Amino acid sequence: MPTFDPTPLRAEFPALSRTQGGRHVAFLDGPGGTQVPRRVIDAVVGYYRESNANIHGSFAASRRTDEILAEARGALADLLGARAPGEIKFGQNMTSLTFQLSRSIGRTLAAGDEVVVSRLDHEANRGPWLTAAADAGAIVRELPVRLGDCTLDLDVLDSLLDRGPRLVAVGYASNAVGTVNPVAEVARRAHRVGALVFVDAVHYAPHGPIDVGALDVDFVACSAYKFFGPHVGVLWGRTELLDSLPAYKVRPAEDRWETGTQCHEGIAGTLAAIEYLASVGDRFGNPAPSPRAARRDRLVAGMRAVEAYEQALSTRLLAGLATIPGLTVYGIADPARAPERTPTVAVRLAGWSPAALAVELGRRGIYCWDGDFYATALMEDLGVADGGVVRLGLVHYNTADEVDRVLAELAELAG
Ligand SMILES: Cc1ncc(COP(=O)(O)O)c(C=O)c1O
């Protein structure tokens, strides 16, 4: 079995060779946006060089654009486990796509209907539903968070579901504290009462395999710039819902959901990012996919390998953080519970504001974010709305050495 080794993968990411003060920069900012492999850059540039045109024309560049979009739709279907490429819709970003969908679903809501959102989620999976509910006179109920480990309080879910909500909006994983939510279980319970289930998979997508069929949800949204691609939003929905919901579209447009001209160069790059993830499966899949394996199998193998490697990074990081005096981890802090989280760890260090700590780490070549990351409700509940936290966000191109380095820097700053 090939041991996961980020070294050859890192060599594919030009940005990772960046140095500062004679040392490699440690990019721990992945949850805000990941770096991209060279093939993504080449695909974007190549699109402009060779295929730049609008769609559905009668000349070669336009036909090539149509092909690239079709190939990318197929690749996204493989990444998410969709039944058909037509279930994939491109857009500007997850937030815009979710507002678009919420406006359509909002048209089907009546005054007094209920929708459920969670207090763990990014505002992009709260604001659109709050707005749609306000427009329709519907009622919003909030699923609370157990603050000890930042997990969703599923005991409360059933009492919210007893009220017969029309929709449950839940995140696959928290972009602030890394919790992976039991989405399949939430969907099972929500469907029992006939609610639609919308999943924000933006944070989860770079960390593990997604199977919309196995999750048995209705919609999933994600963003390619979080999984090693360009700034492109992606919405998956069940065909029957995409075909039947009222859609806001202009008259001649063939597609009911893709409004206006898409970011073709970004979609070309997204296709390349998915091919990259499939290549991770070829290299490090366990078992390795056969040379003739379908892309879906190669992707699942790749994302499983990424998941296992990242869990080892989480374990190492959490164990080290526990030894640093004055440091608080928000969320699942027990290294043995690494499988329940992504390697996205929120911390505060006594004596440092999150902003000052992020500046100091940045000065030392460790790039990470401070703030609330739009997980505003969670920060309020945790009592850290004043400046939020520092987020140490690892992905599969990060290394054990980088973990040790950030631990050493934090220990020094704590001292
Ligand atoms: C969990 C989560 N949901 C939604 C978003 C918003 O995504 P986008 O920038 O594509 O609108 C983000 C971005 O940080 C996120 O982390």
The ligand as an SDF file (V2000), in Angstrom:
LIG
                    3D

 16 16  0  0  0  0  0  0  0  0999 V2000
  -18.5780   26.6090    4.9630 C   0  0  0  0  0  0  0  0  0  0  0  0
  -18.6630   27.7130    3.9600 C   0  0  0  0  0  0  0  0  0  0  0  0
  -19.8280   27.9460    3.3740 N   0  0  0  0  0  0  0  0  0  0  0  0
  -19.9740   28.9040    2.4600 C   0  0  0  0  0  0  0  0  0  0  0  0
  -18.9390   29.7280    2.1130 C   0  0  0  0  0  0  0  0  0  0  0  0
  -19.1480   30.7720    1.0750 C   0  0  0  0  0  0  0  0  0  0  0  0
  -18.6230   30.3130   -0.1220 O   0  0  0  0  0  0  0  0  0  0  0  0
  -18.4760   31.2800   -1.3840 P   0  0  0  0  0  0  0  0  0  0  0  0
  -17.2960   32.1370   -1.1420 O   0  0  0  0  0  0  0  0  0  0  0  0
  -18.2910   30.3310   -2.5350 O   0  0  0  0  0  0  0  0  0  0  0  0
  -19.7410   32.0460   -1.5040 O   0  0  0  0  0  0  0  0  0  0  0  0
  -17.6870   29.5310    2.7160 C   0  0  0  0  0  0  0  0  0  0  0  0
  -16.5560   30.4210    2.3890 C   0  0  0  0  0  0  0  0  0  0  0  0
  -15.6810   30.6240    3.1920 O   0  0  0  0  0  0  0  0  0  0  0  0
  -17.5510   28.4860    3.6440 C   0  0  0  0  0  0  0  0  0  0  0  0
  -16.3750   28.2480    4.2330 O   0  0  0  0  0  0  0  0  0  0  0  0
  1  2  1  0
  2  3  1  0
  2 15  2  0
  3  4  2  0
  4  5  1  0
  5  6  1  0
  5 12  2  0
  6  7  1  0
  7  8  1  0
  8  9  2  0
  8 10  1  0
  8 11  1  0
 12 13  1  0
 12 15  1  0
 13 14  2  0
 15 16  1  0
M  END
$$$$
